[in-house]
Amino acid sequence: MTTHILVVEDERQLAALLADYLRAAGFESTVLHDGSSVVPWVRANRTDLILLDVMLPGEDGMSVCRELRRFSEVPVVMVTARVEEIDRLLGLELGADDYICKPFSPREVVARVKAILRRTGPRARQASGLEIDEPAYRASLDGHVLDLTPVEFRLLATLAEQPGRVFSRGQLLDRLYEDHRIVTDRTVDTHVKNVRRKMAAVRPGEELIRSVYGVGYRLESL
């Protein structure tokens, strides 16, 4: 699956240049020009890394990064013309993975993107028998396709992003429903039960999704 980069940059000529260099390096890319469109786009689409300008119309990059970190662990690289150390630190404290200062060489950006992706790993996951194909909304375990509903797929895909990490029910709910409907935390428990049952049909006797009392759920390292 081709790695996808989301470029958020209001300078259209610069955004187009970055997109061209990324495509030449073998990446897919999407360009957005304002901050307010980023969170809805990320909720509805798959991306492997975000190049996020700090100064954006609609909503600034710092605020966007803060919102993204409430529901997504996708790597974020802040792009800024500000050189003050406080701005750099603030971006990283908000959950950004790196920053690049303007002016920059597009080749430098591509090199930085590759380095971060090597460090964080791709969003397409295949770990000890579990394969997540996000564009196809298909998951398989040991070669057996799991008959998951869209909500169950998003649940498993979220847990599989970081095996061993505990996700709270609230964090999981943020990822399960694209229409952001209001449901209770216990709805997650029902979906987990269903996913467990379907995985157990492939691996009887193994509890691959563990409950962490009072916190949430984690996917065991398979």
Long-range contacts (C-beta under 8 A, 24 or more apart in sequence): 1-122, 1-124, 1-133, 1-134, 1-135, 2-26, 2-27, 2-28, 3-27, 3-28, 3-48, 3-49, 3-117, 3-122, 4-28, 4-29, 4-30, 4-46, 4-47, 4-48, 4-49, 5-29, 5-30, 5-47, 5-48, 5-49, 5-50, 5-51, 5-113, 6-30, 6-32, 6-38, 6-41, 6-42, 6-47, 6-49, 6-50, 6-51, 7-31, 7-32, 7-51, 8-32, 8-33, 8-35, 8-38, 8-50, 8-51, 8-52, 8-53, 8-56, 8-61, 8-64, 9-33, 9-51, 9-53, 9-79, 10-34, 10-53, 10-55, 10-56, 10-57, 11-53, 17-106, 18-51, 18-106, 18-109, 20-106, 21-106, 21-107, 21-109, 21-110, 22-110, 22-113, 25-110, 25-113, 25-114, 27-113, 33-57, 34-58, 34-59, 35-59, 35-60, 35-61, 35-63, 35-64, 38-64, 38-68, 39-64, 39-67, 39-68, 42-68, 42-72, 42-74, 43-71, 43-178, 44-178, 46-123, 46-134, 46-135, 47-74, 47-123, 48-74, 48-75, 48-117, 48-122, 48-123, 49-74, 49-75, 49-76, 49-77, 49-113, 49-116, 49-117, 49-120, 50-74, 50-75, 50-76, 50-77, 51-77, 51-79, 51-100, 51-109, 51-113, 52-76, 52-77, 52-78, 52-79, 52-96, 53-78, 53-79, 53-80, 54-78, 54-79, 54-80, 54-81, 54-82, 54-87, 54-91, 55-80, 55-81, 61-91, 62-90, 62-91, 62-94, 65-91, 65-94, 65-95, 65-96, 66-94, 66-95, 68-95, 69-94, 69-95, 70-174, 71-171, 71-174, 71-175, 73-161, 73-162, 74-123, 75-116, 75-117, 75-120, 77-112, 77-113, 77-116, 79-104, 123-161, 125-160, 125-161, 127-160, 127-163, 127-221, 127-222, 128-221, 128-222, 129-222, 130-160, 130-222, 132-156, 132-157, 132-160, 141-199, 141-202, 141-203, 142-202, 142-203, 144-202, 146-195, 146-198, 146-199, 146-202, 147-198, 148-195, 148-198, 149-194, 151-176, 151-177, 151-191, 152-191, 152-194, 152-195, 152-198, 155-188, 155-191, 155-192, 155-195, 156-195, 156-219, 159-209, 159-217, 159-218, 159-219, 160-219, 163-218, 163-219, 163-220, 163-221, 163-222, 164-218, 164-219, 164-220, 164-221, 165-218, 166-212, 166-215, 166-216, 166-217, 166-218, 167-216, 167-217, 167-218, 168-215, 168-216, 169-216, 169-217, 171-216, 172-216, 172-217, 188-216, 188-217, 192-217
